[in-house]
Amino acid sequence: MDERRATVLRAVVENFIESAQPVGSAAVLEMTRLDVSPATVRNDLAALESGGYLMQPHTSAGRVPTEAGYRYFVDGLGPGSLDSTGVRQVGAFFAHAQGQIEELLADTSRLLSDLTEYAAMVVAPNHDLDSIRSAQLVDLGGGRLLVVLVMSSGVVERTYVDVYSNPDLEAAAQGPAAGAASAVLAEALVGRTRTQPLVVPTTGDAATDALVAAALSALAADEPHPSELYVGGTAKITEQFEPASSLRSVLSVLEEQLMVVTLLRSLVDRGLSVAIGSETGMKPLAECSVVVAPYEVDGRTVGSVGLLGPTRMDYSKALAAVHTVSRRLSASLGDGDGAHVPTGFSRSAQE
């Protein structure tokens, strides 16, 4: 389309996002200051409707954007930037973020929702692809053992080792064999993923080898869980969908963790930062848009952050918030200075 009609379309989209009311030629002229007559703008609106970019809810009403109109608008947006208040809010959050990664991701979802007033989603790292950064066999006392794995993404996995059912194991767990077994596990596991084949040579010490075998058996039985999903600000979208049946459909999707995780991963894999309406591939989200960005650890994508809102969402603000938060989350989980360290583990233990 020519530049004038592109300007008219952008004006309609921006006005409708702000007002939620059909947009007429007078409003377009007021926003754009185009040096043309109202009749010319009306012709442009009619042409954009014929081209599938706009629609008219009813006769004599103004126009509203279609999915194609929103897509044209979004494709013309740059990455955008948060306002000074948002920048300070994000900076303060990551400067003081503490606790384990699960807490960080949950808090990040609430931060992203607070920045935008939409429902925010954070997909935790995919354990299947993580390498093991640290492995320890921890003596909890009383013959209780715990295998603690710190993954490359910062996720901490804990697996209990049953020693009570075997008197010999219980005795070994209370002696020096426990420390030796921890060293053997670290040597065998660090640098590998949970799904890689593993061959651990015996040490020749029966107690140590028995503890190592018990720990490996417990790890094999405790398969990595699917990536967790953290959702923040669900209540913020309750007034953005009409009728109520539309809201119920959206909320039902947010309750299906695997469905949302699959959707966000699919969008990232397809290289999409915004999916509008039917582009999500999910009928209950026909009136929604999703904005998503991946976050990384050691240069590898491990998860994603996203926003869910109505198709008339403020795309510029949403894109800026998602990309800013994803970059800061990557830095927080990375290996450099300021990286996030799970509570209870020193940085040397992770490295």
Contacts in CASP RR format, 6 or more apart in sequence:
PFRMAT RR
TARGET T0000
AUTHOR 0000-0000-0000
METHOD contacts of the structure
MODEL  1
MDERRATVLRAVVENFIESAQPVGSAAVLEMTRLDVSPATVRNDLAALES
GGYLMQPHTSAGRVPTEAGYRYFVDGLGPGSLDSTGVRQVGAFFAHAQGQ
IEELLADTSRLLSDLTEYAAMVVAPNHDLDSIRSAQLVDLGGGRLLVVLV
MSSGVVERTYVDVYSNPDLEAAAQGPAAGAASAVLAEALVGRTRTQPLVV
PTTGDAATDALVAAALSALAADEPHPSELYVGGTAKITEQFEPASSLRSV
LSVLEEQLMVVTLLRSLVDRGLSVAIGSETGMKPLAECSVVVAPYEVDGR
TVGSVGLLGPTRMDYSKALAAVHTVSRRLSASLGDGDGAHVPTGFSRSAQ
E
1 9 0 8 1.000
1 48 0 8 1.000
1 53 0 8 1.000
4 34 0 8 1.000
4 36 0 8 1.000
4 44 0 8 1.000
5 44 0 8 1.000
5 47 0 8 1.000
5 48 0 8 1.000
6 72 0 8 1.000
7 32 0 8 1.000
7 34 0 8 1.000
8 28 0 8 1.000
8 32 0 8 1.000
8 34 0 8 1.000
8 41 0 8 1.000
8 44 0 8 1.000
8 45 0 8 1.000
8 48 0 8 1.000
9 48 0 8 1.000
9 53 0 8 1.000
9 54 0 8 1.000
9 65 0 8 1.000
9 69 0 8 1.000
9 72 0 8 1.000
9 73 0 8 1.000
10 73 0 8 1.000
11 23 0 8 1.000
11 27 0 8 1.000
11 28 0 8 1.000
11 31 0 8 1.000
11 32 0 8 1.000
12 23 0 8 1.000
12 24 0 8 1.000
12 28 0 8 1.000
12 45 0 8 1.000
12 48 0 8 1.000
12 54 0 8 1.000
12 63 0 8 1.000
12 64 0 8 1.000
12 65 0 8 1.000
13 65 0 8 1.000
13 69 0 8 1.000
13 70 0 8 1.000
13 73 0 8 1.000
14 31 0 8 1.000
14 73 0 8 1.000
15 23 0 8 1.000
15 27 0 8 1.000
15 28 0 8 1.000
15 31 0 8 1.000
16 22 0 8 1.000
16 23 0 8 1.000
16 64 0 8 1.000
16 65 0 8 1.000
16 312 0 8 1.000
17 312 0 8 1.000
17 313 0 8 1.000
17 314 0 8 1.000
17 315 0 8 1.000
20 312 0 8 1.000
22 56 0 8 1.000
22 57 0 8 1.000
22 61 0 8 1.000
22 62 0 8 1.000
22 63 0 8 1.000
22 64 0 8 1.000
23 62 0 8 1.000
23 63 0 8 1.000
23 64 0 8 1.000
24 45 0 8 1.000
24 62 0 8 1.000
24 63 0 8 1.000
25 38 0 8 1.000
25 41 0 8 1.000
25 42 0 8 1.000
25 45 0 8 1.000
26 38 0 8 1.000
28 34 0 8 1.000
28 41 0 8 1.000
28 45 0 8 1.000
29 36 0 8 1.000
29 38 0 8 1.000
29 41 0 8 1.000
34 41 0 8 1.000
45 54 0 8 1.000
45 62 0 8 1.000
45 63 0 8 1.000
48 54 0 8 1.000
48 63 0 8 1.000
49 55 0 8 1.000
49 56 0 8 1.000
49 63 0 8 1.000
51 68 0 8 1.000
52 66 0 8 1.000
52 68 0 8 1.000
52 69 0 8 1.000
53 65 0 8 1.000
53 66 0 8 1.000
53 68 0 8 1.000
53 69 0 8 1.000
53 72 0 8 1.000
54 63 0 8 1.000
54 64 0 8 1.000
54 65 0 8 1.000
54 66 0 8 1.000
54 69 0 8 1.000
55 63 0 8 1.000
55 64 0 8 1.000
55 65 0 8 1.000
55 66 0 8 1.000
56 62 0 8 1.000
56 63 0 8 1.000
56 64 0 8 1.000
57 64 0 8 1.000
65 73 0 8 1.000
65 311 0 8 1.000
65 312 0 8 1.000
67 276 0 8 1.000
67 277 0 8 1.000
67 278 0 8 1.000
67 279 0 8 1.000
67 311 0 8 1.000
70 276 0 8 1.000
70 289 0 8 1.000
70 311 0 8 1.000
70 315 0 8 1.000
71 276 0 8 1.000
71 279 0 8 1.000
73 315 0 8 1.000
74 274 0 8 1.000
74 276 0 8 1.000
74 315 0 8 1.000
77 315 0 8 1.000
77 316 0 8 1.000
77 319 0 8 1.000
78 316 0 8 1.000
78 319 0 8 1.000
79 319 0 8 1.000
79 320 0 8 1.000
79 323 0 8 1.000
80 316 0 8 1.000
80 319 0 8 1.000
80 320 0 8 1.000
80 323 0 8 1.000
81 87 0 8 1.000
81 320 0 8 1.000
81 324 0 8 1.000
82 90 0 8 1.000
82 115 0 8 1.000
82 317 0 8 1.000
82 320 0 8 1.000
82 321 0 8 1.000
82 324 0 8 1.000
86 115 0 8 1.000
86 321 0 8 1.000
87 324 0 8 1.000
89 111 0 8 1.000
89 114 0 8 1.000
89 115 0 8 1.000
90 111 0 8 1.000
90 115 0 8 1.000
90 324 0 8 1.000
90 325 0 8 1.000
90 328 0 8 1.000
91 328 0 8 1.000
93 107 0 8 1.000
93 108 0 8 1.000
93 111 0 8 1.000
94 328 0 8 1.000
94 329 0 8 1.000
94 331 0 8 1.000
94 332 0 8 1.000
97 104 0 8 1.000
97 107 0 8 1.000
97 332 0 8 1.000
97 340 0 8 1.000
98 343 0 8 1.000
99 342 0 8 1.000
99 343 0 8 1.000
100 156 0 8 1.000
100 342 0 8 1.000
100 343 0 8 1.000
101 124 0 8 1.000
101 125 0 8 1.000
101 153 0 8 1.000
101 154 0 8 1.000
101 155 0 8 1.000
101 156 0 8 1.000
101 333 0 8 1.000
101 340 0 8 1.000
101 342 0 8 1.000
102 124 0 8 1.000
102 228 0 8 1.000
104 329 0 8 1.000
104 332 0 8 1.000
104 333 0 8 1.000
104 340 0 8 1.000
105 122 0 8 1.000
105 124 0 8 1.000
105 228 0 8 1.000
105 230 0 8 1.000
106 122 0 8 1.000
106 230 0 8 1.000
106 232 0 8 1.000
108 120 0 8 1.000
108 122 0 8 1.000
108 230 0 8 1.000
108 305 0 8 1.000
108 325 0 8 1.000
108 329 0 8 1.000
109 120 0 8 1.000
109 121 0 8 1.000
109 122 0 8 1.000
109 230 0 8 1.000
109 231 0 8 1.000
109 232 0 8 1.000
109 233 0 8 1.000
109 305 0 8 1.000
110 120 0 8 1.000
110 232 0 8 1.000
110 233 0 8 1.000
111 120 0 8 1.000
111 325 0 8 1.000
112 120 0 8 1.000
112 122 0 8 1.000
112 232 0 8 1.000
112 305 0 8 1.000
112 306 0 8 1.000
112 307 0 8 1.000
112 321 0 8 1.000
112 322 0 8 1.000
112 325 0 8 1.000
113 119 0 8 1.000
113 120 0 8 1.000
113 232 0 8 1.000
113 233 0 8 1.000
113 236 0 8 1.000
113 307 0 8 1.000
114 233 0 8 1.000
115 317 0 8 1.000
115 321 0 8 1.000
115 325 0 8 1.000
116 307 0 8 1.000
116 314 0 8 1.000
116 317 0 8 1.000
116 318 0 8 1.000
116 321 0 8 1.000
117 236 0 8 1.000
118 233 0 8 1.000
118 236 0 8 1.000
118 237 0 8 1.000
118 240 0 8 1.000
118 307 0 8 1.000
118 308 0 8 1.000
118 309 0 8 1.000
118 313 0 8 1.000
118 318 0 8 1.000
119 231 0 8 1.000
119 232 0 8 1.000
119 233 0 8 1.000
119 234 0 8 1.000
119 236 0 8 1.000
119 237 0 8 1.000
119 254 0 8 1.000
119 307 0 8 1.000
119 308 0 8 1.000
119 309 0 8 1.000
120 231 0 8 1.000
120 232 0 8 1.000
120 233 0 8 1.000
120 305 0 8 1.000
120 306 0 8 1.000
120 307 0 8 1.000
120 308 0 8 1.000
121 229 0 8 1.000
121 230 0 8 1.000
121 231 0 8 1.000
121 232 0 8 1.000
121 254 0 8 1.000
121 260 0 8 1.000
121 264 0 8 1.000
121 305 0 8 1.000
121 306 0 8 1.000
121 307 0 8 1.000
121 308 0 8 1.000
122 229 0 8 1.000
122 230 0 8 1.000
122 304 0 8 1.000
122 305 0 8 1.000
122 306 0 8 1.000
122 329 0 8 1.000
123 227 0 8 1.000
123 228 0 8 1.000
123 229 0 8 1.000
123 260 0 8 1.000
123 261 0 8 1.000
123 264 0 8 1.000
123 265 0 8 1.000
123 303 0 8 1.000
123 304 0 8 1.000
123 305 0 8 1.000
124 155 0 8 1.000
124 227 0 8 1.000
124 228 0 8 1.000
124 229 0 8 1.000
124 230 0 8 1.000
124 303 0 8 1.000
125 151 0 8 1.000
125 153 0 8 1.000
125 154 0 8 1.000
125 155 0 8 1.000
125 227 0 8 1.000
125 297 0 8 1.000
125 302 0 8 1.000
125 303 0 8 1.000
126 227 0 8 1.000
126 302 0 8 1.000
126 303 0 8 1.000
127 151 0 8 1.000
127 155 0 8 1.000
127 157 0 8 1.000
127 194 0 8 1.000
127 224 0 8 1.000
127 225 0 8 1.000
127 227 0 8 1.000
128 193 0 8 1.000
128 194 0 8 1.000
128 195 0 8 1.000
128 224 0 8 1.000
129 193 0 8 1.000
129 300 0 8 1.000
129 302 0 8 1.000
130 151 0 8 1.000
130 152 0 8 1.000
130 153 0 8 1.000
130 155 0 8 1.000
130 193 0 8 1.000
130 194 0 8 1.000
130 302 0 8 1.000
131 151 0 8 1.000
131 152 0 8 1.000
131 191 0 8 1.000
131 192 0 8 1.000
131 193 0 8 1.000
132 149 0 8 1.000
132 150 0 8 1.000
132 151 0 8 1.000
132 152 0 8 1.000
132 189 0 8 1.000
132 190 0 8 1.000
132 191 0 8 1.000
132 192 0 8 1.000
132 193 0 8 1.000
132 194 0 8 1.000
133 150 0 8 1.000
133 151 0 8 1.000
133 152 0 8 1.000
133 154 0 8 1.000
133 190 0 8 1.000
133 191 0 8 1.000
133 350 0 8 1.000
133 351 0 8 1.000
134 148 0 8 1.000
134 149 0 8 1.000
134 150 0 8 1.000
134 186 0 8 1.000
134 190 0 8 1.000
134 345 0 8 1.000
134 349 0 8 1.000
134 350 0 8 1.000
134 351 0 8 1.000
135 147 0 8 1.000
135 148 0 8 1.000
135 149 0 8 1.000
135 150 0 8 1.000
135 182 0 8 1.000
135 185 0 8 1.000
135 186 0 8 1.000
135 188 0 8 1.000
135 189 0 8 1.000
135 190 0 8 1.000
136 147 0 8 1.000
136 148 0 8 1.000
136 182 0 8 1.000
136 185 0 8 1.000
136 186 0 8 1.000
136 349 0 8 1.000
137 145 0 8 1.000
137 146 0 8 1.000
137 147 0 8 1.000
137 148 0 8 1.000
137 161 0 8 1.000
137 178 0 8 1.000
137 179 0 8 1.000
137 181 0 8 1.000
137 182 0 8 1.000
137 185 0 8 1.000
137 211 0 8 1.000
137 215 0 8 1.000
138 145 0 8 1.000
138 146 0 8 1.000
138 147 0 8 1.000
138 148 0 8 1.000
138 182 0 8 1.000
139 145 0 8 1.000
139 173 0 8 1.000
139 174 0 8 1.000
139 178 0 8 1.000
139 179 0 8 1.000
140 146 0 8 1.000
141 174 0 8 1.000
142 173 0 8 1.000
142 174 0 8 1.000
143 163 0 8 1.000
143 164 0 8 1.000
143 170 0 8 1.000
143 173 0 8 1.000
143 174 0 8 1.000
144 160 0 8 1.000
144 163 0 8 1.000
144 173 0 8 1.000
145 160 0 8 1.000
145 161 0 8 1.000
145 163 0 8 1.000
145 173 0 8 1.000
145 178 0 8 1.000
145 211 0 8 1.000
145 214 0 8 1.000
145 215 0 8 1.000
146 158 0 8 1.000
146 159 0 8 1.000
146 160 0 8 1.000
146 161 0 8 1.000
147 158 0 8 1.000
147 159 0 8 1.000
147 160 0 8 1.000
147 161 0 8 1.000
147 185 0 8 1.000
147 215 0 8 1.000
147 218 0 8 1.000
147 219 0 8 1.000
148 156 0 8 1.000
148 157 0 8 1.000
148 158 0 8 1.000
148 345 0 8 1.000
149 156 0 8 1.000
149 157 0 8 1.000
149 158 0 8 1.000
149 159 0 8 1.000
149 189 0 8 1.000
149 194 0 8 1.000
149 219 0 8 1.000
150 156 0 8 1.000
150 342 0 8 1.000
150 345 0 8 1.000
150 349 0 8 1.000
150 350 0 8 1.000
151 157 0 8 1.000
152 297 0 8 1.000
152 298 0 8 1.000
152 300 0 8 1.000
153 297 0 8 1.000
153 302 0 8 1.000
153 333 0 8 1.000
154 297 0 8 1.000
154 333 0 8 1.000
154 340 0 8 1.000
154 342 0 8 1.000
154 350 0 8 1.000
156 342 0 8 1.000
156 345 0 8 1.000
157 222 0 8 1.000
157 224 0 8 1.000
159 215 0 8 1.000
159 218 0 8 1.000
159 219 0 8 1.000
159 222 0 8 1.000
160 218 0 8 1.000
161 173 0 8 1.000
161 211 0 8 1.000
161 214 0 8 1.000
161 215 0 8 1.000
161 218 0 8 1.000
162 214 0 8 1.000
162 218 0 8 1.000
163 169 0 8 1.000
163 170 0 8 1.000
163 172 0 8 1.000
163 173 0 8 1.000
163 214 0 8 1.000
164 170 0 8 1.000
166 214 0 8 1.000
168 207 0 8 1.000
168 210 0 8 1.000
169 210 0 8 1.000
169 211 0 8 1.000
169 214 0 8 1.000
171 207 0 8 1.000
172 178 0 8 1.000
172 207 0 8 1.000
172 208 0 8 1.000
172 210 0 8 1.000
172 211 0 8 1.000
173 211 0 8 1.000
175 207 0 8 1.000
177 205 0 8 1.000
177 207 0 8 1.000
177 208 0 8 1.000
177 210 0 8 1.000
177 211 0 8 1.000
178 211 0 8 1.000
180 203 0 8 1.000
180 205 0 8 1.000
180 208 0 8 1.000
181 208 0 8 1.000
181 211 0 8 1.000
181 212 0 8 1.000
181 215 0 8 1.000
184 200 0 8 1.000
184 203 0 8 1.000
184 208 0 8 1.000
184 212 0 8 1.000
185 200 0 8 1.000
185 212 0 8 1.000
185 215 0 8 1.000
185 216 0 8 1.000
188 198 0 8 1.000
188 200 0 8 1.000
189 198 0 8 1.000
192 198 0 8 1.000
194 219 0 8 1.000
194 223 0 8 1.000
194 224 0 8 1.000
195 224 0 8 1.000
198 216 0 8 1.000
200 212 0 8 1.000
200 216 0 8 1.000
202 209 0 8 1.000
203 209 0 8 1.000
203 212 0 8 1.000
226 257 0 8 1.000
226 258 0 8 1.000
226 261 0 8 1.000
227 261 0 8 1.000
227 303 0 8 1.000
228 257 0 8 1.000
229 257 0 8 1.000
229 260 0 8 1.000
229 261 0 8 1.000
231 254 0 8 1.000
231 260 0 8 1.000
234 251 0 8 1.000
234 254 0 8 1.000
237 247 0 8 1.000
237 250 0 8 1.000
237 308 0 8 1.000
237 309 0 8 1.000
237 310 0 8 1.000
238 247 0 8 1.000
240 309 0 8 1.000
240 310 0 8 1.000
241 247 0 8 1.000
241 250 0 8 1.000
241 287 0 8 1.000
241 310 0 8 1.000
246 287 0 8 1.000
249 284 0 8 1.000
249 285 0 8 1.000
250 284 0 8 1.000
250 285 0 8 1.000
250 287 0 8 1.000
250 288 0 8 1.000
250 308 0 8 1.000
250 309 0 8 1.000
252 284 0 8 1.000
253 259 0 8 1.000
253 260 0 8 1.000
253 282 0 8 1.000
253 284 0 8 1.000
253 285 0 8 1.000
254 260 0 8 1.000
254 308 0 8 1.000
259 282 0 8 1.000
263 280 0 8 1.000
263 281 0 8 1.000
263 282 0 8 1.000
263 290 0 8 1.000
264 290 0 8 1.000
264 292 0 8 1.000
264 304 0 8 1.000
264 306 0 8 1.000
265 303 0 8 1.000
265 304 0 8 1.000
267 273 0 8 1.000
267 275 0 8 1.000
267 280 0 8 1.000
267 290 0 8 1.000
267 292 0 8 1.000
267 304 0 8 1.000
268 292 0 8 1.000
268 293 0 8 1.000
268 294 0 8 1.000
268 301 0 8 1.000
268 303 0 8 1.000
268 304 0 8 1.000
272 279 0 8 1.000
272 292 0 8 1.000
273 291 0 8 1.000
273 292 0 8 1.000
273 293 0 8 1.000
273 319 0 8 1.000
273 322 0 8 1.000
273 323 0 8 1.000
274 289 0 8 1.000
274 290 0 8 1.000
274 291 0 8 1.000
274 292 0 8 1.000
274 315 0 8 1.000
274 319 0 8 1.000
275 281 0 8 1.000
275 289 0 8 1.000
275 290 0 8 1.000
275 292 0 8 1.000
276 289 0 8 1.000
276 311 0 8 1.000
277 285 0 8 1.000
277 286 0 8 1.000
277 287 0 8 1.000
277 288 0 8 1.000
277 289 0 8 1.000
277 311 0 8 1.000
278 286 0 8 1.000
280 288 0 8 1.000
280 290 0 8 1.000
285 308 0 8 1.000
287 310 0 8 1.000
287 311 0 8 1.000
288 308 0 8 1.000
288 309 0 8 1.000
288 310 0 8 1.000
288 311 0 8 1.000
289 308 0 8 1.000
289 309 0 8 1.000
289 310 0 8 1.000
289 311 0 8 1.000
289 313 0 8 1.000
289 315 0 8 1.000
290 306 0 8 1.000
290 307 0 8 1.000
290 308 0 8 1.000
290 309 0 8 1.000
291 306 0 8 1.000
291 307 0 8 1.000
291 313 0 8 1.000
291 315 0 8 1.000
291 318 0 8 1.000
291 319 0 8 1.000
291 322 0 8 1.000
292 304 0 8 1.000
292 305 0 8 1.000
292 306 0 8 1.000
292 307 0 8 1.000
292 322 0 8 1.000
293 304 0 8 1.000
293 305 0 8 1.000
293 306 0 8 1.000
293 322 0 8 1.000
293 323 0 8 1.000
293 325 0 8 1.000
293 326 0 8 1.000
294 301 0 8 1.000
294 303 0 8 1.000
294 304 0 8 1.000
294 326 0 8 1.000
295 301 0 8 1.000
295 302 0 8 1.000
295 303 0 8 1.000
295 304 0 8 1.000
295 305 0 8 1.000
295 326 0 8 1.000
295 327 0 8 1.000
295 329 0 8 1.000
295 330 0 8 1.000
295 333 0 8 1.000
296 302 0 8 1.000
296 330 0 8 1.000
297 330 0 8 1.000
297 333 0 8 1.000
297 334 0 8 1.000
297 335 0 8 1.000
298 334 0 8 1.000
298 335 0 8 1.000
302 333 0 8 1.000
304 326 0 8 1.000
305 322 0 8 1.000
305 325 0 8 1.000
305 326 0 8 1.000
305 329 0 8 1.000
306 322 0 8 1.000
307 313 0 8 1.000
307 318 0 8 1.000
307 321 0 8 1.000
307 322 0 8 1.000
331 338 0 8 1.000
331 339 0 8 1.000
332 338 0 8 1.000
332 339 0 8 1.000
332 340 0 8 1.000
333 339 0 8 1.000
333 340 0 8 1.000
334 340 0 8 1.000
335 351 0 8 1.000
339 347 0 8 1.000
341 347 0 8 1.000
341 350 0 8 1.000
342 350 0 8 1.000
END
